[in-house]
Amino acid sequence: MPTKSTGSSGTCSNPSTSARKYSSNASQSRGRIRRMYSGSRPSIPSGTRCSDGRRTSAMAPPSPPVTNCLCRTLVSLHMRLTRQRLNRTLLLRQHLLERVAMSPEEMVRHLVGLQAQENLPPYLSLAARLTGLDPHNVSALLEQRRLVRLLTMRGTIHLLTPDDAAELRPWVAPRIEQEIRVSQSIGDAREIARPEAEAALREVLADGPLPQKDIGLRLAERFSYPATQLGQLARSIAPLAQLPPRGCWKSSGGVVYDYVDRWTGVPMAEPDVPALVRRYLRAFGPATAADVTAWSAVTRLGPVLKGMDDLVQHEDEDGRVLYDVDGAPIADEDAPAPVRLLGTYDNVWLSHAARDRVTDAEARRSWMGTNGGIGNTVFAGGWLAGIWRVEDDRVRIDRLHRDLTKREQAELDEEIARTEALLAS
Protein backbone atom coordinates (compact mmCIF):
# COMPACT_ATOMS: atom_id res chain seq x y z
CA MET A 1 0.00 0.00 0.00
CA PRO A 2 1.31 3.52 -0.64
CA THR A 3 3.63 4.74 2.10
CA LYS A 4 3.14 8.16 3.61
CA SER A 5 5.63 10.96 3.17
CA THR A 6 8.65 10.71 5.45
CA GLY A 7 9.10 14.46 5.45
CA SER A 8 8.70 16.39 8.71
CA SER A 9 5.60 18.20 7.51
CA GLY A 10 3.84 15.01 6.37
CA THR A 11 3.00 16.66 3.03
CA CYS A 12 4.28 16.23 -0.51
CA SER A 13 7.88 17.12 -1.32
CA ASN A 14 8.57 20.53 -2.80
CA PRO A 15 8.28 19.93 -6.56
CA SER A 16 11.05 22.28 -7.59
CA THR A 17 13.49 20.89 -4.99
CA SER A 18 12.74 17.31 -5.99
CA ALA A 19 13.10 18.09 -9.67
CA ARG A 20 16.50 19.72 -9.21
CA LYS A 21 17.80 16.93 -6.98
CA TYR A 22 16.83 14.05 -9.22
CA SER A 23 17.73 15.70 -12.53
CA SER A 24 21.25 16.46 -11.29
CA ASN A 25 21.87 13.02 -9.81
CA ALA A 26 20.68 11.30 -12.96
CA SER A 27 23.49 12.79 -15.02
CA GLN A 28 25.97 10.45 -13.32
CA SER A 29 24.31 7.41 -14.95
CA ARG A 30 23.68 8.75 -18.46
CA GLY A 31 26.92 7.64 -20.11
CA ARG A 32 26.57 3.98 -19.16
CA ILE A 33 22.85 3.81 -19.95
CA ARG A 34 23.25 5.63 -23.27
CA ARG A 35 25.49 2.84 -24.53
CA MET A 36 22.51 0.47 -24.24
CA TYR A 37 20.83 2.34 -27.10
CA SER A 38 23.87 2.95 -29.31
CA GLY A 39 25.42 0.79 -31.98
CA SER A 40 23.87 -0.97 -34.91
CA ARG A 41 20.19 -1.76 -34.86
CA PRO A 42 19.26 -5.39 -35.25
CA SER A 43 17.25 -6.10 -38.34
CA ILE A 44 13.69 -7.30 -37.98
CA PRO A 45 12.67 -10.14 -40.25
CA SER A 46 9.48 -9.73 -42.17
CA GLY A 47 6.75 -11.73 -40.46
CA THR A 48 5.63 -15.14 -41.56
CA ARG A 49 2.03 -16.24 -41.55
CA CYS A 50 0.54 -19.03 -39.52
CA SER A 51 -2.01 -21.35 -41.06
CA ASP A 52 -4.76 -19.41 -39.31
CA GLY A 53 -3.69 -16.15 -40.96
CA ARG A 54 -1.90 -14.59 -38.00
CA ARG A 55 1.36 -12.78 -38.66
CA THR A 56 4.18 -13.77 -36.35
CA SER A 57 7.90 -13.18 -35.99
CA ALA A 58 10.30 -16.05 -36.46
CA MET A 59 12.72 -14.31 -34.10
CA ALA A 60 10.25 -13.55 -31.30
CA PRO A 61 11.18 -15.49 -28.14
CA PRO A 62 8.52 -17.09 -25.97
CA SER A 63 7.35 -15.31 -22.83
CA PRO A 64 9.98 -15.74 -20.12
CA PRO A 65 9.21 -17.64 -16.94
CA VAL A 66 8.24 -15.60 -13.91
CA THR A 67 11.08 -15.15 -11.44
CA ASN A 68 10.54 -17.47 -8.48
CA CYS A 69 11.60 -14.90 -5.91
CA LEU A 70 8.77 -12.58 -6.94
CA CYS A 71 5.82 -14.92 -6.83
CA ARG A 72 4.41 -18.34 -6.33
CA THR A 73 2.08 -20.14 -8.69
CA LEU A 74 -1.33 -21.13 -7.38
CA VAL A 75 -3.49 -23.82 -8.93
CA SER A 76 -7.23 -23.88 -8.16
CA LEU A 77 -6.65 -22.31 -4.73
CA HIS A 78 -9.13 -19.77 -3.36
CA MET A 79 -7.38 -16.88 -1.62
CA ARG A 80 -8.24 -13.60 0.05
CA LEU A 81 -5.91 -11.09 -1.58
CA THR A 82 -4.88 -7.83 0.05
CA ARG A 83 -4.63 -4.63 -1.93
CA GLN A 84 -0.85 -4.76 -1.57
CA ARG A 85 -0.72 -8.25 -3.00
CA LEU A 86 -3.01 -7.32 -5.88
CA ASN A 87 -0.71 -4.39 -6.61
CA ARG A 88 2.38 -6.58 -6.78
CA THR A 89 0.59 -9.24 -8.81
CA LEU A 90 -0.52 -6.67 -11.38
CA LEU A 91 3.01 -5.29 -11.68
CA LEU A 92 4.39 -8.82 -11.97
CA ARG A 93 2.06 -9.74 -14.83
CA GLN A 94 2.74 -6.40 -16.49
CA HIS A 95 6.50 -7.05 -16.35
CA LEU A 96 7.00 -3.90 -14.29
CA LEU A 97 8.80 -5.64 -11.42
CA GLU A 98 11.63 -6.76 -13.67
CA ARG A 99 12.45 -6.02 -17.30
CA VAL A 100 12.41 -9.01 -19.62
CA ALA A 101 14.01 -9.95 -22.94
CA MET A 102 11.02 -10.16 -25.27
CA SER A 103 10.38 -8.70 -28.69
CA PRO A 104 8.18 -5.56 -28.74
CA GLU A 105 5.70 -7.50 -30.85
CA GLU A 106 5.32 -10.22 -28.21
CA MET A 107 5.02 -7.69 -25.38
CA VAL A 108 2.28 -5.79 -27.22
CA ARG A 109 0.45 -9.06 -27.68
CA HIS A 110 0.89 -10.07 -24.03
CA LEU A 111 -0.51 -6.72 -22.86
CA VAL A 112 -3.39 -6.97 -25.37
CA GLY A 113 -2.35 -3.65 -26.83
CA LEU A 114 -0.92 -0.36 -25.61
CA GLN A 115 -2.91 2.85 -25.43
CA ALA A 116 -1.44 5.08 -28.12
CA GLN A 117 -3.47 8.19 -28.84
CA GLU A 118 -0.18 10.06 -28.33
CA ASN A 119 3.02 8.93 -30.02
CA LEU A 120 5.51 8.77 -27.13
CA PRO A 121 3.63 6.79 -24.41
CA PRO A 122 3.72 3.38 -26.15
CA TYR A 123 7.50 3.64 -26.45
CA LEU A 124 7.76 4.54 -22.76
CA SER A 125 5.51 1.61 -21.88
CA LEU A 126 7.73 -0.80 -23.79
CA ALA A 127 10.97 0.70 -22.46
CA ALA A 128 9.72 0.22 -18.89
CA ARG A 129 9.14 -3.49 -19.51
CA LEU A 130 11.81 -4.60 -21.98
CA THR A 131 15.58 -4.78 -21.80
CA GLY A 132 17.45 -2.70 -24.37
CA LEU A 133 14.49 -1.45 -26.38
CA ASP A 134 15.40 0.12 -29.72
CA PRO A 135 12.48 2.43 -30.58
CA HIS A 136 13.41 2.35 -34.26
CA ASN A 137 12.62 -1.36 -34.27
CA VAL A 138 9.10 -0.55 -33.07
CA SER A 139 8.77 1.88 -35.97
CA ALA A 140 9.93 -0.87 -38.30
CA LEU A 141 7.19 -3.14 -36.98
CA LEU A 142 4.63 -0.46 -37.86
CA GLU A 143 6.09 -0.09 -41.34
CA GLN A 144 6.16 -3.86 -41.84
CA ARG A 145 2.48 -4.03 -40.77
CA ARG A 146 3.29 -6.30 -37.83
CA LEU A 147 1.98 -3.66 -35.42
CA VAL A 148 -0.94 -1.36 -36.17
CA ARG A 149 -2.66 1.67 -34.62
CA LEU A 150 -6.43 1.36 -34.36
CA LEU A 151 -9.42 2.72 -32.44
CA THR A 152 -10.43 -0.06 -30.03
CA MET A 153 -10.77 -0.34 -26.24
CA ARG A 154 -12.51 2.54 -24.50
CA GLY A 155 -12.81 4.31 -27.84
CA THR A 156 -9.10 5.19 -27.88
CA ILE A 157 -6.24 4.48 -30.26
CA HIS A 158 -4.24 1.38 -29.31
CA LEU A 159 -1.06 -0.16 -30.66
CA LEU A 160 -1.94 -3.78 -31.50
CA THR A 161 -0.81 -6.85 -33.38
CA PRO A 162 -2.81 -7.41 -36.59
CA ASP A 163 -4.56 -10.52 -35.30
CA ASP A 164 -5.61 -8.72 -32.12
CA ALA A 165 -6.83 -5.73 -34.13
CA ALA A 166 -8.95 -8.04 -36.29
CA GLU A 167 -10.68 -9.49 -33.23
CA LEU A 168 -10.81 -6.61 -30.78
CA ARG A 169 -12.34 -4.03 -33.11
CA PRO A 170 -15.51 -6.08 -33.80
CA TRP A 171 -15.78 -6.83 -30.06
CA VAL A 172 -15.74 -3.17 -29.00
CA ALA A 173 -17.72 -1.87 -32.02
CA PRO A 174 -21.04 -1.63 -30.08
CA ARG A 175 -19.33 0.56 -27.47
CA ILE A 176 -17.84 2.81 -30.15
CA GLU A 177 -21.31 3.09 -31.68
CA GLN A 178 -22.62 4.35 -28.34
CA GLU A 179 -19.93 7.02 -28.26
CA ILE A 180 -20.93 8.21 -31.74
CA ARG A 181 -24.29 9.22 -30.30
CA VAL A 182 -22.73 11.66 -27.82
CA SER A 183 -19.55 12.72 -29.62
CA GLN A 184 -19.29 16.48 -30.08
CA SER A 185 -16.62 16.06 -32.76
CA ILE A 186 -19.03 13.97 -34.87
CA GLY A 187 -21.98 16.25 -34.17
CA ASP A 188 -25.03 16.01 -36.41
CA ALA A 189 -23.21 13.75 -38.88
CA ARG A 190 -24.29 10.90 -36.61
CA GLU A 191 -27.75 11.22 -38.16
CA ILE A 192 -26.58 9.65 -41.43
CA ALA A 193 -27.96 6.13 -41.76
CA ARG A 194 -25.13 3.80 -40.91
CA PRO A 195 -25.34 1.54 -44.02
CA GLU A 196 -25.35 4.63 -46.24
CA ALA A 197 -22.32 6.11 -44.48
CA GLU A 198 -20.40 2.83 -44.64
CA ALA A 199 -21.12 2.40 -48.35
CA ALA A 200 -19.98 5.95 -49.08
CA LEU A 201 -16.78 5.40 -47.11
CA ARG A 202 -16.02 2.26 -49.12
CA GLU A 203 -16.34 4.29 -52.31
CA VAL A 204 -14.07 7.01 -50.95
CA LEU A 205 -11.36 4.51 -49.96
CA ALA A 206 -11.81 2.25 -52.99
CA ASP A 207 -8.51 3.34 -54.54
CA GLY A 208 -6.46 3.12 -51.35
CA PRO A 209 -5.52 5.05 -48.20
CA LEU A 210 -6.35 8.72 -47.72
CA PRO A 211 -5.61 11.40 -45.11
CA GLN A 212 -8.44 11.90 -42.65
CA LYS A 213 -8.97 15.44 -43.95
CA ASP A 214 -9.45 14.19 -47.52
CA ILE A 215 -11.83 11.48 -46.35
CA GLY A 216 -13.97 14.14 -44.71
CA LEU A 217 -13.90 16.38 -47.78
CA ARG A 218 -14.93 13.57 -50.12
CA LEU A 219 -17.72 12.47 -47.82
CA ALA A 220 -18.89 16.10 -47.69
CA GLU A 221 -19.52 15.85 -51.44
CA ARG A 222 -22.12 13.20 -50.62
CA PHE A 223 -23.56 14.44 -47.31
CA SER A 224 -24.48 17.95 -46.17
CA TYR A 225 -22.38 17.97 -43.01
CA PRO A 226 -19.02 19.56 -42.14
CA ALA A 227 -16.03 17.65 -43.46
CA THR A 228 -14.42 17.59 -40.02
CA GLN A 229 -17.46 15.83 -38.56
CA LEU A 230 -17.55 13.34 -41.41
CA GLY A 231 -13.87 12.54 -40.99
CA GLN A 232 -14.45 11.76 -37.33
CA LEU A 233 -17.50 9.68 -38.19
CA ALA A 234 -15.49 7.62 -40.68
CA ARG A 235 -12.91 6.42 -38.15
CA SER A 236 -15.70 5.42 -35.76
CA ILE A 237 -17.97 3.45 -38.09
CA ALA A 238 -15.23 1.44 -39.80
CA PRO A 239 -12.07 -0.41 -38.67
CA LEU A 240 -9.59 2.13 -40.00
CA ALA A 241 -5.90 1.83 -39.19
CA GLN A 242 -3.62 4.85 -38.81
CA LEU A 243 -0.80 4.23 -41.28
CA PRO A 244 2.89 4.99 -40.75
CA PRO A 245 4.68 7.27 -40.39
CA ARG A 246 1.96 8.09 -37.87
CA GLY A 247 3.25 6.74 -34.55
CA CYS A 248 6.80 6.16 -35.78
CA TRP A 249 9.72 7.18 -33.59
CA LYS A 250 10.55 10.87 -34.09
CA SER A 251 9.09 10.88 -37.59
CA SER A 252 5.36 10.79 -36.97
CA GLY A 253 3.18 12.21 -39.71
CA GLY A 254 -0.44 13.16 -40.21
CA VAL A 255 -3.34 10.75 -39.89
CA VAL A 256 -3.78 8.60 -43.00
CA TYR A 257 -6.41 5.84 -42.89
CA ASP A 258 -6.97 2.53 -44.59
CA TYR A 259 -9.12 -0.46 -43.70
CA VAL A 260 -7.10 -2.43 -41.18
CA ASP A 261 -7.78 -5.81 -42.81
CA ARG A 262 -6.69 -4.49 -46.22
CA TRP A 263 -3.57 -2.95 -44.71
CA THR A 264 -2.45 -5.99 -42.69
CA GLY A 265 -3.90 -8.80 -44.79
CA VAL A 266 -5.55 -10.28 -41.68
CA PRO A 267 -9.34 -10.62 -42.11
CA MET A 268 -11.70 -9.34 -39.44
CA ALA A 269 -12.64 -12.12 -37.03
CA GLU A 270 -15.53 -13.09 -34.81
CA PRO A 271 -14.32 -12.31 -31.28
CA ASP A 272 -13.71 -15.24 -28.95
CA VAL A 273 -14.85 -13.41 -25.82
CA PRO A 274 -13.79 -16.03 -23.23
CA ALA A 275 -10.33 -16.18 -24.82
CA LEU A 276 -10.05 -12.38 -24.72
CA VAL A 277 -11.11 -12.38 -21.06
CA ARG A 278 -8.44 -14.97 -20.24
CA ARG A 279 -5.79 -12.85 -21.93
CA TYR A 280 -6.93 -9.81 -19.95
CA LEU A 281 -6.65 -11.82 -16.74
CA ARG A 282 -3.15 -13.06 -17.60
CA ALA A 283 -2.01 -9.45 -18.00
CA PHE A 284 -4.22 -7.61 -15.47
CA GLY A 285 -5.82 -10.18 -13.15
CA PRO A 286 -7.14 -11.27 -10.77
CA ALA A 287 -10.12 -9.07 -11.55
CA THR A 288 -13.86 -8.57 -11.31
CA ALA A 289 -16.26 -8.41 -14.23
CA ALA A 290 -16.39 -4.65 -13.68
CA ASP A 291 -12.62 -4.52 -14.09
CA VAL A 292 -12.80 -6.23 -17.48
CA THR A 293 -15.43 -3.66 -18.48
CA ALA A 294 -13.20 -0.79 -17.28
CA TRP A 295 -10.43 -2.06 -19.56
CA SER A 296 -12.54 -2.81 -22.62
CA ALA A 297 -15.64 -0.62 -22.14
CA VAL A 298 -17.65 -3.74 -23.09
CA THR A 299 -20.55 -4.30 -20.69
CA ARG A 300 -22.53 -7.32 -19.45
CA LEU A 301 -19.46 -9.47 -18.89
CA GLY A 302 -20.58 -10.90 -15.55
CA PRO A 303 -22.40 -13.87 -17.11
CA VAL A 304 -19.38 -14.53 -19.33
CA LEU A 305 -17.00 -14.89 -16.39
CA LYS A 306 -19.48 -16.88 -14.33
CA GLY A 307 -19.85 -19.32 -17.22
CA MET A 308 -16.10 -19.90 -17.58
CA ASP A 309 -15.64 -23.03 -15.48
CA ASP A 310 -11.89 -23.08 -16.05
CA LEU A 311 -11.35 -19.89 -14.02
CA VAL A 312 -10.46 -19.87 -10.33
CA GLN A 313 -12.03 -17.41 -7.89
CA HIS A 314 -10.34 -15.34 -5.20
CA GLU A 315 -11.68 -12.41 -3.20
CA ASP A 316 -10.35 -8.99 -2.26
CA GLU A 317 -10.31 -7.32 1.16
CA ASP A 318 -13.92 -6.22 0.68
CA GLY A 319 -15.12 -9.71 -0.21
CA ARG A 320 -15.59 -9.06 -3.93
CA VAL A 321 -15.10 -12.04 -6.21
CA LEU A 322 -11.92 -11.90 -8.29
CA TYR A 323 -11.66 -14.18 -11.31
CA ASP A 324 -8.33 -15.51 -12.49
CA VAL A 325 -6.69 -17.93 -14.87
CA ASP A 326 -5.90 -21.25 -13.22
CA GLY A 327 -2.20 -21.41 -12.38
CA ALA A 328 -1.51 -17.72 -12.97
CA PRO A 329 1.25 -16.26 -10.77
CA ILE A 330 0.38 -14.41 -7.57
CA ALA A 331 3.12 -12.11 -6.28
CA ASP A 332 4.34 -11.96 -2.71
CA GLU A 333 3.32 -8.80 -0.85
CA ASP A 334 6.93 -7.87 -0.17
CA ALA A 335 8.12 -8.33 -3.75
CA PRO A 336 10.36 -5.33 -4.52
CA ALA A 337 8.83 -2.85 -6.96
CA PRO A 338 11.48 -0.64 -8.57
CA VAL A 339 10.92 2.89 -9.80
CA ARG A 340 9.47 3.13 -13.29
CA LEU A 341 8.76 6.10 -15.58
CA LEU A 342 5.59 5.58 -17.62
CA GLY A 343 3.75 7.73 -20.13
CA THR A 344 0.59 9.77 -19.84
CA TYR A 345 -1.79 6.85 -20.21
CA ASP A 346 -0.58 3.35 -19.46
CA ASN A 347 -3.19 0.60 -19.28
CA VAL A 348 -1.63 -0.61 -16.02
CA TRP A 349 -3.71 1.95 -14.18
CA LEU A 350 -6.65 2.40 -16.54
CA SER A 351 -7.81 -1.21 -16.57
CA HIS A 352 -9.62 -1.69 -13.25
CA ALA A 353 -12.96 -0.25 -12.18
CA ALA A 354 -11.74 1.52 -9.03
CA ARG A 355 -8.40 2.40 -10.66
CA ASP A 356 -6.74 1.84 -7.29
CA ARG A 357 -4.40 -1.06 -8.06
CA VAL A 358 -1.41 1.28 -8.40
CA THR A 359 -2.59 4.58 -6.91
CA ASP A 360 -4.63 6.05 -4.11
CA ALA A 361 -7.34 8.66 -4.57
CA GLU A 362 -5.19 11.61 -3.45
CA ALA A 363 -2.34 10.83 -5.83
CA ARG A 364 -4.78 10.29 -8.66
CA ARG A 365 -6.43 13.66 -8.04
CA SER A 366 -3.01 15.29 -8.10
CA TRP A 367 -2.26 13.66 -11.45
CA MET A 368 -5.62 14.77 -12.87
CA GLY A 369 -4.97 18.38 -11.87
CA THR A 370 -6.80 21.07 -13.80
CA ASN A 371 -6.11 19.69 -17.28
CA GLY A 372 -7.64 16.24 -16.93
CA GLY A 373 -4.48 14.18 -16.45
CA ILE A 374 -1.80 14.96 -19.02
CA GLY A 375 1.38 14.27 -17.06
CA ASN A 376 3.72 11.33 -17.47
CA THR A 377 3.83 9.21 -14.33
CA VAL A 378 6.48 8.22 -11.78
CA PHE A 379 5.89 4.93 -9.97
CA ALA A 380 7.89 4.12 -6.83
CA GLY A 381 7.39 1.21 -4.49
CA GLY A 382 4.64 -0.01 -6.80
CA TRP A 383 2.46 3.10 -6.49
CA LEU A 384 1.97 6.38 -8.31
CA ALA A 385 4.52 8.71 -6.76
CA GLY A 386 4.86 11.70 -9.06
CA ILE A 387 4.58 13.41 -12.42
CA TRP A 388 7.23 14.11 -15.02
CA ARG A 389 7.56 15.59 -18.50
CA VAL A 390 9.90 15.66 -21.46
CA GLU A 391 11.67 18.92 -22.22
CA ASP A 392 14.28 19.03 -25.00
CA ASP A 393 14.78 15.25 -24.72
CA ARG A 394 15.44 15.57 -20.99
CA VAL A 395 13.35 14.25 -18.10
CA ARG A 396 11.94 16.89 -15.77
CA ILE A 397 10.33 15.76 -12.51
CA ASP A 398 7.46 18.18 -11.92
CA ARG A 399 6.08 16.78 -8.69
CA LEU A 400 6.62 13.99 -6.18
CA HIS A 401 3.79 13.02 -3.84
CA ARG A 402 6.13 11.84 -1.10
CA ASP A 403 9.81 11.73 -0.19
CA LEU A 404 11.65 8.81 -1.70
CA THR A 405 13.95 6.47 0.17
CA LYS A 406 17.64 6.48 -0.69
CA ARG A 407 17.16 3.30 -2.69
CA GLU A 408 14.22 4.80 -4.58
CA GLN A 409 16.23 7.96 -5.29
CA ALA A 410 19.00 5.87 -6.82
CA GLU A 411 16.46 3.91 -8.87
CA LEU A 412 14.86 7.15 -10.08
CA ASP A 413 18.26 8.48 -11.16
CA GLU A 414 18.82 5.25 -13.08
CA GLU A 415 15.42 5.46 -14.77
CA ILE A 416 15.94 9.10 -15.72
CA ALA A 417 19.26 8.22 -17.34
CA ARG A 418 17.72 5.25 -19.12
CA THR A 419 14.79 7.31 -20.41
CA GLU A 420 17.00 10.17 -21.59
CA ALA A 421 19.17 7.68 -23.47
CA LEU A 422 16.02 6.38 -25.13
CA LEU A 423 14.89 9.91 -26.02
CA ALA A 424 18.30 10.66 -27.53
CA SER A 425 18.34 7.56 -29.71
N, C-alpha and C positions, 0 to 999 in steps of 0.2 A: 504494500500500500504506500502511497506517496509519503515521504518523510517531510516533517515540518522544517522550516528554515532554522538553521543553527545560529543565525545572527542574533545579537543581543536584543534587537527590537522586536524580533519575531515576525518581521515583515519581509517582503521581497527585497532582494539585493538591489542596490542602486544600478540602474541599467547602464549608465555611462561608465561607471567604475568597472563593472563586470566586462563590458565590451572591450575596454582598453586592456584589462588584465589578460583576457584570453586571446585577443588578437596578437599581443606582443609575444606571449609565450609560444604561440603556435609557430612562429617563424623559425624556432629552433629545429622543428621537425620537417620543414618543407623540402629541404634538399633530398633527404632519404626517401620520402614519400613520392616526390616528383619522379624519381627514377622508375617507380612502378608503372608509370604511364608513358614512359619514353621508349624509344627503340622502334623497331619495325612492327607493323600491325599484322597479326596473323590473318591469313586469308580465310574467308568463310566459304565453304563449298556450297554450290547451289543445291537446294533441297531435293530429295528424292520423294517419290510418292508411294504411299502404302497402297495396298489393294483396295482399301476402303476410301481412297481419295485424299487422305490427310497428307499434308506436306511435312516432312520431318528432316532433321539434320543427321547425316551419317556420323558427324563428329560429336554430337551432343551426348555427354555422359549421363548415366542414370542418376537419379536423385541420390545424394549421399546418405549414409546411415546417420541417425541421430546420435550425437555424442552421449555416451552412457552416463557421464558425470552430470548431465543437465536434466535427465529425465529418467523415468522408468515406464515401461510399456505395460498397459493394463488390458486384459482380455476379459470382456463380459463381466466387469466388476463395477457395481454401483458405488459411487463415491459422493460425498458431500465436499464440494470444492470451494475453497475460500476465494475471495476476490484476488488476493495476492497470487494464488496458484493459477487462477484463470489468466491473470496478466502474464505470468511467466510461460504458461502453455501457449498462449497466443504468440508471444515473441519467439518461442521455440519453433513453432510451425511456420512462422513468417521468415525464419532464418535471420532474425534480428538479435539473437543471442551470440551467434558466431557466424562469420562469413563463410561461404562454401564455394567450392570450385564447380560451378555449373555453367552451362551456356546461358546467355540472356534469353534465348528462345525457350529453354526448358524452365527457367525461373518464371517467365511471363505465363507459361502454361500452368505451372504449379500454383501461382497466385490467382489464377483465373482472370488475368488481365490486370493492368495498371491504369488508374485514372490518369488521363492525359489531355485535359482540355487546355493546359499550358504545356509548352515544349520541354522545359527543364525538369519538372518533377519526376517524370518516369526515369530519367537518367539518375537522379538522386536516389530514387527508390531502389534501382538496381545496384548502384554503387554501395549502398548501405548493406546489401545482402550478399554480394559476390566479391570474390577476391580478384583484384587486378582487372577491373572492368575497363575495356576500351570503348568509349562512347561511339567512335567511328564504326565499330563493328555493329552496334545497334542500328545506326543509320543504314549500313549495308543490308541488314535484315529487312528494313523497310523497303529499300530499293529492289531487293530480290523477292519481295512479296511474301516473305516468310513471317513478317509481322505486319500488322495493319491497324490503322486508326479508324474507329467506328463508334457511332452513337449507340450505346447499349445501356448498361446498368445505371439506374437512377437518372436516365435521360442525359448522361454525360459522355463525353468522348473517352474511350478506353483504348489502350494499346493491347492488342490481342493476337493470338495465333490465328491463321485462317480458318482452321477447323472449329475453333471456339467461336469466332465471329459468325460462322455459318449457323451455329446452333443457338448462341445466346441472343442474337438479334431477333429471331422469331419468338423466342421465349418472352422477351421484354416488350415486344411490339404493342401489346394491349396497354401497358403502362405509358409508353410514349404517346399512344393515341389519346390517353386521358390528358396528358400535358398539352397536347395541341389545343384542346378546348379552352385552356386558360392562358396560353402563351401570349404575352403582349407583343412579342416580336413577330408572331404569325398574324395576329390581329384578325380582321374580317376574312382573310383568305381561307380560314378554316371552314367557311361556309361552302366551299367548292365540294361537290360530291366526290367522295374518295376515289371511286373507279375512274371518274373523268380526269381527276388530277393525276392519277398514276399512269393512265394512258398517255396523257400529254407529256409527262416526264419521260416516258419511254421514247417518244418521238424526238424530244429535245436531245436526249443522250444516245440516239440511235447510231450516230457516227463516232462516238467515243467520248472521253472525259471532257468536262468543261469546268471553268471556274464558277464558283457559286454565284458571282455577280451575273455572269452570262446566262446561267440557268434561269435566274430570276427574270432577266430581261426577255428571254425567249418565251417564258411562260406568260409574261405580261402581254405578249402579242396575242395570247389566246384567252386570257382572263383579265377582267377589269379590276385588278388589284395592284397595289404597289409592288414593284419588282423585288424590293427587299423582303417583303412579307412572303412572296412566292418562293424566294430562295430558301428562306427558313422552313417553309412548309415542305419543300422538296426533300431536305435532309431528314425530316421527321417521318414522312410517309413511306420512304423507300430505304433499303439497306445500302446507303452510300458510304463508300470509304473515302477518307481524305488521303490523297495521293502524295508521295514524296515529290519535292523536298519538304513538304509540310511535316514537321516533327523531326527532321533530321538535325544532327548535332551542328549547331552554329551556322546552319545554312537553310533554315526553315523558310519556306515561301508561302504564298497565298493559298487559300483553300481551293483545291481542284477536286471535283467529285467524279467517281465512277461507281457503277454497281459493284459491290464487294465480291460477288461470285464471279463476275466477268473479270475483275482485276486479278483475283487470286487463282481462279480456276477450280475453286472448291464450291460445289453446289450448296445452296441453302438446305438445311436439314431440319427434320422434325425434332424438337428438343426432347432429350431423355431427362425428364425432370429429376427423378431419383438419383441418376448419375451426377447431375449438376449439383444437387444438394450434398452428395457425398464429397464431391471435390471442394465445395465450400467448407465443409466440416474439416477436411484434411488441412486446409489452410487457415481457417478461422475458428474452428470449434474448440471445445464443446459449445453448443449454442442452442437457443430457443428458436421456435418457428418465427417469432418476431424479429430475431436477429437476422435470419436468412432474408426476411422481407426488407430489413434496413439496408442490407447489402445490395439486393437485386431490385427493390421496389416492386417485386411481384407479390401479390397478396394471396390469401387463402392457402397458405402452405402447411397449416397445422395438420389437416388430414393426410397430406403427403408424408410428413414425418412419422405420424402415428402409424401409417400403413407400411412403413419400412421395417420389417421384422429383423433385418440384419443389424440395425443400429442398437447401441447400448445407451442407457439412460443414467445420467448423473443428476445432481441437483446443486444449486448455488446456496449461498448463505441465507437467502430468503425463501428457500424451498421450491424455487422454480425448476421445472424439468429442463435439463440440458441434454440434447441429443448429441451422439458422437459416433464416429466410425469405430467399429470393433478393432481393438488392438492399436489405436492411435496413441502416440506418446503423450503423457501427462508430465509436465515439468515439476521439479521440486520447488517449493516455495522460496528456498534460499539460493536458487540458481542465479549466478551473477549476470546482471544485465548491463552491458557496457553502454557508454554514450553513443548515440547515433544522431546524425543530422539528416532529416527527411525534408521533403518538399512541402509545398502548400497543402496539397491534398493527397494523403497516402491512405489507401484503403484499410490499413491496419487500425485506424481509429474512426473510420466512417462505416464500418460493417457490422455494428451491433446496435440494437435498439436504444439502449441507454447511453451508448457511446462513452462508457466509463471503464472499459478494459485497460486503457492506458492513460487516463487522465481523470482528474476530479473536476467537479463543477466550477470551482474558482479558477483553476488554470485554463479551463476551456473558455470561460467568459473573458479572461484576459487575452486569449488568442483571438477570439471573435472581435474584440475591440469595437471601434465605430465603423469599420469598413467591411464587416461581415466575414472576417477570417481570411486574410490574404498573406499572412506571414509564414515563412518556412519554419519548421519546428525542430526544437532541441529535445531529445529524450535522454534522461539520465536516471539510472536506477530502475529502468523499465517504465518510467512515467513522464508525461509531458513536463518539461522543466524550463522551457524558454522559447524565444522567437529569434530568428536570424534572417538575414537577407544577403543578397549578392550585390556587391558594388565594385565595378571595375575588376571583375573576376576575383575578388577577395571576399572572404566571409566576414560579415559584421554581426556580432551578437547584439541585438537590440534590447533584449530583456531576459533576465533569469528570474524565475518565480521563487527560488530559494538559493541559499549558499550551497555550493558544491563541496564535497569532500576533496581531500588532496588527490585521491585516486581518480575521482571523477574529473577534476581539473586537468590532470594529465591526459586522461582519455579524450577530453574535449579538445585539448591542444592537438592531439594526434588526429582527431577527426577533422579539425579545421585544416590542418596541413594536407590531409588526404583529399578533402573536397577541393581545396585550392589547386592541387595538382591536377585533379580531374578537370576543373574549369579552365586550366591553362593548356589542356591537351588539344 
